[in-house]
Amino acid sequence: MSYEKYNQIILNNIKSIDTITNKILKLNPRFDTEKYKVNTNYGIGDDEKIIRAYDKSKDKLNSIKKLYEEYIFNFDYESVFKRTKDYNDANKNNEIRILLETNGKPYDYVVYNFTNLNDDNYIVSANPYKMKSGEVVKTLTFNLQYSGNFNEFDNKIKDYNLEFKDILKDCYDNVILIDFGFDVIFAVEQLPMYKYFSILENPKNNFLPIKLYHYQDDKVYRFIYKNTDDSNREKWDLLDYIDFDGKDKFISYYNKY
């Protein structure tokens, strides 16, 4: 009875999984399909195996449907904002949402596209910080700066800084990815509340604490802009050079590139 009832459903679920998998593979040839395979090693009378296969096929189909949505959605700030402007979820931090009149975006990732940014208009600083335990940790900070060349970006830098603050304000529950078209993606995530409010409330504080991810890291790959071909991304081996003492040495290295 279980075989007749569930076998065709399992096969239909597997067919749907394969269809979605092929669509994702077109967007990400590196996509690991193995985790979405369903074992159909059962026969008539194997009720326990059939029920297990049915449950897995249903769960994996739901999972890959959700994953595919992440691939086809545009995760830039404006797109996320439009899709979530009426969002209200009791599971989010509603106290902060109400206090700041924000929307508390539920999409986990928001991308800021800076692939056309002038290289002279931003800086990454490394700052050693001594913990109470005596341990020294390095923090990376990103900020926009005037180039002094009076380029087009210089004329808009104030607006860009205000826009960053809007993104922080609207997207505090998300990881904010800043994509420059490099091998390395800057991520603003899990900001302590005191830093979060300091950036929002202090007009002179435009320094964003960042973490670094390679653009093909599974955590960020499907969320970043794909308008820059992989072969055109610049070789930027920052990850190999962040274990140093102090800010000046870092900037000396960084200014070479």
C-alpha positions in Angstrom: 0.0 0.0 0.0 2.8 2.4 0.9 4.6 1.7 -2.3 1.6 2.5 -4.5 0.7 5.6 -2.5 4.2 7.2 -2.2 6.4 6.0 -5.0 5.0 8.2 -7.7 5.1 11.2 -5.4 8.7 10.5 -4.6 9.6 10.3 -8.3 7.7 13.5 -9.0 9.6 15.3 -6.2 12.9 14.0 -7.6 12.0 15.2 -11.1 11.2 18.7 -9.6 14.5 18.7 -7.6 16.4 17.9 -10.8 14.7 20.7 -12.7 15.5 23.3 -10.1 19.1 21.9 -9.7 19.8 22.4 -13.4 18.5 26.0 -13.2 20.9 26.7 -10.3 23.8 25.0 -12.1 23.4 27.5 -14.9 23.8 30.3 -12.3 26.5 28.6 -10.3 28.4 25.7 -12.0 30.1 25.0 -8.6 26.8 24.2 -7.0 27.0 20.9 -5.0 24.1 18.8 -6.1 24.9 15.8 -3.9 23.1 17.0 -0.8 19.8 17.1 -2.8 20.0 13.5 -4.0 17.2 11.2 -2.8 17.9 7.5 -2.2 15.2 5.3 -4.0 16.7 2.0 -2.9 13.4 0.5 -1.8 10.9 -1.9 -3.2 7.4 -3.2 -2.7 6.9 -4.0 1.0 9.8 -1.7 2.2 7.3 0.5 4.0 9.8 2.1 6.4 12.3 2.9 3.6 9.5 4.3 1.4 8.2 6.6 4.1 11.8 7.8 4.8 12.4 8.5 1.1 9.1 10.3 0.8 9.9 12.6 3.8 13.4 13.3 2.5 12.2 14.0 -1.0 9.6 16.5 0.3 12.1 18.2 2.6 14.8 18.5 -0.1 12.4 19.8 -2.6 11.2 22.5 -0.2 14.8 23.3 0.6 16.0 23.7 -2.9 12.9 25.8 -3.8 13.9 28.2 -1.1 17.5 28.1 -2.3 16.5 28.9 -5.9 14.6 31.9 -4.8 17.9 33.2 -3.3 19.5 32.8 -6.7 16.9 34.5 -8.8 16.2 37.4 -6.4 18.2 40.5 -6.8 19.7 41.3 -3.3 20.7 44.9 -3.9 19.5 47.3 -1.3 16.7 48.9 -3.4 15.3 45.5 -4.5 15.3 44.2 -0.9 13.7 47.4 0.3 10.9 47.2 -2.2 10.2 43.5 -1.5 10.1 44.1 2.2 8.7 47.6 2.7 5.6 46.3 4.5 7.5 43.6 6.4 6.5 43.0 10.0 7.6 39.9 11.8 7.2 39.4 15.6 10.3 37.2 15.5 12.5 40.2 14.4 13.9 42.8 16.7 10.7 44.9 16.7 11.9 47.2 19.5 14.7 48.5 17.4 12.5 48.5 14.3 10.0 50.7 16.0 12.6 52.9 17.6 14.5 53.6 14.4 11.4 53.4 12.1 13.1 50.7 10.1 11.7 47.6 8.3 13.9 44.9 9.7 14.7 43.1 6.5 14.3 39.3 6.6 16.5 38.3 3.6 19.7 37.8 5.5 21.9 39.4 2.9 21.9 42.9 1.2 24.4 43.7 -1.5 25.9 47.1 -2.3 27.3 47.3 -5.8 30.5 49.4 -6.0 32.1 47.7 -9.0 32.5 51.1 -10.7 34.0 52.8 -7.7 37.1 55.0 -8.2 40.0 53.3 -6.4 41.1 56.6 -4.8 37.8 57.0 -3.0 38.0 54.4 -0.3 40.4 53.0 2.2 40.7 49.9 4.4 42.5 50.3 7.7 43.7 47.6 10.1 43.6 48.6 13.8 45.1 46.6 16.6 42.9 46.4 19.7 44.1 45.1 23.1 41.5 43.0 24.9 41.3 43.0 28.7 42.9 39.5 28.6 45.9 41.1 26.9 45.2 39.5 23.6 45.7 41.8 20.6 43.1 41.4 17.9 43.1 43.1 14.5 40.0 44.8 13.2 39.4 45.9 9.6 37.5 49.1 8.9 36.3 50.4 5.5 35.4 54.0 4.8 34.9 56.3 1.8 37.3 59.2 1.4 37.8 62.2 -0.8 40.4 61.5 -3.4 41.5 65.1 -3.8 41.2 64.8 -7.5 37.8 66.4 -7.6 36.3 63.5 -9.5 32.7 62.7 -10.0 32.7 60.5 -7.0 34.1 63.3 -4.8 31.0 65.3 -5.6 28.7 62.5 -4.3 30.7 61.1 -1.4 28.5 62.8 1.2 25.4 61.2 -0.4 27.1 57.8 -0.5 27.9 58.0 3.3 24.3 58.9 4.0 23.1 56.0 1.9 25.4 53.6 3.8 23.7 54.8 7.0 20.3 54.2 5.5 21.3 50.6 4.6 22.5 50.0 8.2 19.3 51.5 9.5 17.0 49.5 7.3 19.0 46.3 7.3 20.3 45.7 10.8 19.2 42.1 10.8 21.3 41.3 7.6 24.8 40.8 6.4 25.7 43.7 4.2 28.0 42.8 1.3 30.0 45.5 -0.4 31.1 44.2 -3.8 33.9 46.0 -5.7 34.5 43.4 -8.3 37.6 42.1 -6.4 38.3 38.5 -5.4 37.5 39.7 -1.9 34.0 40.8 -0.7 33.7 43.2 2.3 31.0 42.2 4.7 29.4 44.2 7.5 27.8 41.7 9.9 26.9 41.2 13.6 27.8 44.8 14.6 27.7 45.3 18.3 24.9 47.7 19.2 27.2 50.4 20.5 29.0 50.5 17.1 25.8 50.3 15.2 24.3 53.3 17.0 27.6 55.2 16.9 27.7 55.0 13.1 24.0 56.0 12.7 24.0 58.8 15.2 27.5 60.4 14.7 27.6 62.3 11.4 31.4 62.1 11.4 31.5 58.3 12.0 31.6 56.8 8.5 33.9 53.9 9.4 32.4 50.4 8.8 33.9 47.4 10.6 34.2 44.7 8.0 35.0 41.0 7.6 36.4 39.6 4.4 35.2 36.7 2.2 36.4 35.4 -1.1 33.7 36.0 -3.7 33.4 32.3 -4.3 32.9 31.5 -0.6 29.6 29.5 -0.3 28.4 32.0 2.3 28.3 34.9 0.0 28.6 33.7 -3.6 24.9 33.4 -4.5 24.1 36.9 -3.1 26.8 39.0 -4.8 26.4 40.8 -8.1 27.3 38.6 -11.1 27.6 41.5 -13.6 31.4 41.2 -13.3 32.7 38.1 -15.1 34.8 35.9 -12.9 37.8 36.3 -15.3 37.6 40.1 -14.9 37.7 40.1 -11.1 41.0 41.5 -9.9 43.6 39.4 -8.0 43.5 40.9 -4.6 45.2 38.7 -2.1 44.4 40.7 1.0 43.5 37.6 3.0 47.2 36.7 3.0 48.4 40.0 4.3 46.2 41.0 7.3 48.4 39.4 10.0 50.6 42.4 10.7 51.1 45.1 13.4 49.4 48.4 13.0 47.7 50.5 10.4 50.6 52.0 8.5 52.1 48.8 7.3 48.8 47.7 6.0 48.2 50.9 4.1 51.7 50.8 2.6 50.9 47.3 1.3 47.4 48.3 0.2 48.6 51.4 -1.7 50.7 49.3 -4.0 47.7 47.9 -5.7 
